[in-house]
Each structure stands twice: as structure tokens, then as C-alpha cells.
């Protein structure tokens, strides 16, 4: 999801604009499982009134949202996503809107994620507008007045998202050093010395500015100078659940569902084995051979930790059981490929606040040390790119 016009400029500067793919117009629908079947998510006020995704009681229960009392700032510091949604929208919206959305974005649990860290914009709506609805309206009005409105778009590249880091690697060329152990990090006067260890050979690099943009668990494992290491060691660990990405190909006649959307998300309440499934070949052209479709199934996550070490065959069996009932798929897949991310996505839980405070404190003490990336500035790919922009500007200044 392109979060800012600058990201488009960044892609253009890399010479990748001709490789860009926008999501197909036919893939705008989103589905959520309710009552054992995919139900289309409403995309307009009229659809919101008539949708079977929420009961009449839940719809009427949402109407007083603008008049509900907002939470004081001190109490909102640690309020979870689930607590916020129950308080402002009701339990049914938590179960059938926010829960699957959190699973799709974070592979996380709304009972654990802290709202102001995981979804700061939502927290800002209540803080600045007194409610979600009023806050969203004020936000849009302010953006229009400032001339900063921007229509976010879902994109990929002709050969997949890997095109972007591959292009960056090509630009860096010999300056890029991969799969190398860091032996020590030292700060002397106005520069950093980083010693790299490769095949029992030590290489020293010196730099005025050191930028660290790796996962929090990797940051904690680095051989820091004592005064930095002591602070990082006492900071809490962020949870990183395992997530499986299972790509399955089928003949089109094996699938009853029209696949006329982005994909399906599965709420925890529906007790499914999968987190969701993307209709990959509906999203972008040339993702499957003629007469075939490609689906990408996500499994595991914070709410299904028992699947972390499950083998390919077992995961495929679980996925096929759900796909059969949800999408009317019959027979075996013509193609199956599994990618497992053992530590996939940092969870912005109650540990994130103290973790970020530690990082900020270290940066203030060492002005030539900057931290960025998904364990600091947001988990989305676009957020990581904007994090790089922020850090680069700080270093340049």
C-alpha cells in the first residue's frame, strides 16, 4: 500500500515505474467469513445498512458512537485494540471486522496490541475529535485544507515485491555486504567502528553515522558498547509470531467461488485453521497460467502458535479443508509452495512502549546513532520505506 507520494517518487528514482502493477479494478471487494461463508465487506453507507456481516443489533449499537465519552490520555496509554473497539463500537464489530483485520495485518491478537502503537491514526481520531467518526471527518478536512490528501493504492511489480529490494541491492553493488557476523561495535570521538567477521577474517569499517534497521531481537543480540548494551538488554522483547505463506495453484474449474475480490479473512470466532487467503491471480495479471488461479493462504500467527512448526503437508491439508468449504474447491492443487517466516511480524503490544522509549533514549545520548525499520516505525512495507526516509533526513541534517 503506497502511503505517501514520496514513495512513488522513490520507486520512480529507482527506474521501476515501468515495472509497477496496480491492483485490478475487479479485485476491490474484501470478504470476511461469517456463518461459514465469505461475506462481502460493505464499501458504502448503503451497503453498511444492508450487509449481513453485522446483526441489526450491532448496527444500531454503533449509531451512538459519536456521543460516547472519550478515554482520558493517561488511560489510553495502554488501551488495547480490543478494549477500544468494544468501548466505542461493540463486541460484534470486534469479532467480525477488527479481529480478522488485525489477523490480516499483524497476524496478531487485538487483545494484546496496544491501540496507540498499532493503529495510532485510530487513537488520534478519538483524541482529536472525541469519536472515530468525528475524528475521521476532521482529519480528512484538515488534509484537504493543507493540500496533503493522497489516495493510497495497492501495488506490486511485474515480478513481485522482491523487485524493490533486488533493485536497491543492485544500486548498492559492492557496497552491500550480506550474511556477515558483526564482531564488535565501538564509538570513538566522532565516529563508529564496526568490525565484521567473515571466514575468520576481521574487516573494520568506520563511519560518522550508524543506522540500525533490523528486527528488535537482532538489535538486542548485537555486540554494543557497554553503556548501550546495558540499556538494550533491560528493554523488553517484542513478540514475533511465526507465519506460513502457502501458495496454491488450481485449475479454474476446480474453484466455484468467482474470486472477484482481494481475498478472504477469517475471524477467530469462526474457528478456522487459516488466517485468510489472498486471490493473488485476481489481484494482478500473469500470476497464474491460462485457465488456472493462484491463491496465497496465510496460517499461524499470534492466535495459532501451535502451527509454528507444522510441516508443509499438514499445513496444506488444513488449508484445503477450509478452502473446500469457503471457496468450493475440489481436487488437489496443481501447484504448492510453502514459505515460513519463523519470526514474521513485530507485535506492538504493551512491550512496545518501553522498547521505543529505550531506543529514543539511546538516540538522544548518541546523536550519530539512528534506529529505523519495522521494529520502530511501523510494520508495513510502505512504513519501512518512510522510516528510511526519516532516518536519512536526520543523518543529512
Steps between C-alpha positions, in 0.01 A plus 500: 500500500661826387471725808642824361581667164868491597499119473386528139787743434739256669382216273531725196855603599592132510379467140221261594194697389462286187501190721217626720168314514184643652237276653236399246175694519311171526684415823361780718265279701613369838341196662473395864379160612173503694279200560736278303492702175683802353298820540591815308619792717278807445668780305226763522244626759219326310686169505578550869126517574413187305809284560446161666850528649357673810172444682232768529584530869866569421410760236270690737759463776756683285278805437575672838880471440549877445342572839695251709742641755863504391768343716742731686854504357657327800254209482539475121876441534460124538151440358497202266336493158234262634418724799469804274271329249273349767470838668426703188347253251389185682609137521356393166710754309803372689420138407410549134691810388799583717605148604542373141655833394762473778568139398545611140736789580695390808418128518429621853247506779293817559487409870879554513576781256507848654287738293722810511796300368329256262243743353603852605268664245197337663613617843546848352141506373364462854759728659453787254136457404344334804386205288606284206248658261557864597876448519513344152294787355728762661807314380378496139400867520844596636681301231295671228573843650873424520502358149637169627218270391629190326313199368685192619536220245587134523786413266746228415757450224490279190739255663373545857591725794850350508574731207540793739773365735672332203520837325638666813761225530603556139538876559718439809706243311832423675412729792244242612639236737269209578495201738784637709537477878562824691788442739496834685359854493697787652458877519811719512483880499284577195486167318384141525719198434320182399706182476367227273596135526493283191681166465713583807612823333432834672412806294463846659266766368490859624207735466382831646140377521374153586149400391344184643186372324466137604247308715495576874633155594796556265562847646518340846753241383753747357836548681432858614730720708429437869290809574268430203493125554386537862200711396397274212537190716247632754246595228214251455489254210236549229300190403555374144251226404571246229298539179472257210435623145364213293464561126252263337418476129180346362326455169229764475230231474605364842382821673130585529548848651533779240812631682372849423691683771816551701456194721333356808587557867391258769395626847617299800136449596446290186757245625676454167856376454603774257545871575387586151560453130602749230359459149845565354414440134196726532713780644762517224546374147730209412499342845373165368501315164198527270202311640648491851483709819748571777397532865730601786390356835630639830518276808639527853539836666462608859167323546614167354850448649457121490540514120846660519690179426235318296637327185398593146268202451305564822462871421379421150243255640371764745483761225319269257237414762415870540524582129266217414222634721563873445580515127358171375839362395517136392795273426867547573702814422704501181765708674601535866782704649555583867700787644527515880598814686602372844501853640274684261359825639582700815198533727437848640383371837551650848872429456527740205472822706798423729694364202450821297583716805831314538583554133414872523715538811799339329458723194503812718824391667662406166388748236690315227308178566159456336249215516229425242302222337201291598595461866492880537284677241219269387476153351379571145741503208402861427563592865850351480574706188378818676711399802805495272409848376470630859835357606676621185372855557617494863846386393515762223419775748 
